[in-house]
Amino acid sequence: MALTKKLAAHLQEIGNRFDSESQKLKSDSLSTIQKLHLTSSADLITLYHALLFICAYPSSSKERNLTLNCIKHLTSFLKKNKNKHIYNNTGLPFTYSRSHFSHDFLQYLCSCKYIKVNLDSYEDSLFDLNEVLKLTLPTPEKSETTAGWNNEELLQALKVNKGNSLSLIINELSKLNSIPYIKDHLFDGLGIYIHVKPNNNKFSIDQNKFNPEKIYFHNDLLKKFDHETLLNQKLPEEEKLTTSSLENYVSIIKNSMALTDRETDPVTYLDTNTLKIFHLERGISVAIYSMTGDRHLPYEIYAGYTLFKNGYPAAYGGAWVFGKRANFGINIFEWFRGGESGYIMCQLLRVYRQAFGINYFEVEPYQYGLDNPDGIKSGAFWFYYRYGFRPLDKHLRLLAEKENSKIRNNKKYKTTSKVLLSFTESNIALNLEGNIPVAVPEITTKITSFISRKFRGNRVTAEIECIANFRKKSGLNETYSNSRKYLLTEIALWCEAYNITKKNQLELMKEMIHLKHDNIYEYQKTITNFNETQNK
């Protein structure tokens, strides 16, 4: 008997049901699947996703073991299967991927012993290898970049075989690590696509997980709960990480992106000193982390997260944290949708609220429909509304209240796509305190106006004079490395644009320069303290 489309779809359909009848159907289906003769088809992808969901939301130890046996059966088939191309970029065991990543992320992938990474092609390139390598090659070899070679001919002239071409490019660009944004521009401009071939099944979505001390077994899905109480529920102590466990978490976090052909800055430039792991209720764990010092944004902290469900990466995203506010984004992997999405989001908000002292969360319209048809189709706006998010625009807030009243009074009522789209004309926010904290764009706008007014737009003069004034007012005598010089410049411009002269505020600004690279959590407290002094 072979796997049928109907059987795979059926398992996916009942995966998030926990009544006794559904559990029996799941058990019967899983018992059948592990004995099936598998053949190459897109139905295997549907099956794989259904199995992953059950692994994250098992109802019993027996059901979990049956599911793991089905994955082993599927893995065994794929290992022998020669027709793998239909599974490219799916994250299934022993399947290949073709992707485009940043220089730093490719460096990580090339260091993984369980995959083989090769250069696949150049696409939509802004410039060729000659333009890049003439900046990095040893002086005696630079003349090769002026001979009119194309990329392949240049590599041949440099005696680089095809298997080593990616390594050469990565290593040469590494010489520009001290100027990371220029390096990124040059590397991205080459339009490099890579081919990834796993050496074993470790590089697959089902194997990319950690083993929790205890599996949480479900008898239901938690849909109704007091989200405000949850947000204020004290976090448990973070996990004390050993060198081994730290490396394991970092690997899982990075591979969760690589396996799904995605990339975020906090993952790519992850600073291991910022990584914290919280093990929460119902099998949920949350990792938060930020970037290395040379990648920090002006003033705010871009803090990423990976949320795990029973050890499996289930969601990723981040928050742009500044004082008591944060712009927040959530992405749940497709195969884990249909579970406890609202509870997952509120657990994330709880972690950010308490780890960073956030009282105001803002979400941009893409998350609920702008240029995102799925967001409109799913009515994502009401997902956020249910947990306290409201439009910033007063007219849209009133419209949402009227629509919500119609929904409460008529269970059959459904908000039209036109109305849902109108909500995307405004950001939405969850305000837990009442006041709206200052945002970074307000500061940068004032700095731009200040430079235009006082220095007639001359940024060089503005930076020199503002740094000198800040040093004089604050008594700052220290010299800094390149990355900290950027911090000094940012703080000095902020200080002068707002004409800050109070001693306690100047001391806090000096602390910001020292803390941002060394301890983002203490830096965040300092920013919050400073903003509070501004409001007094």
Beta strands, then each sheet from edge to edge (+ up, - down):
strand 1: 97-99
strand 2: 115-122
strand 3: 192-198
strand 4: 276-279
strand 5: 284-289
strand 6: 301-309
strand 7: 312-322
strand 8: 325-332
strand 9: 360-363
strand 10: 390-391
strand 11: 428-431
sheet 1: 1+ 3- 2+
sheet 2: 4+ 5- 6+ 7- 8+ 9+ 11- 10+
end
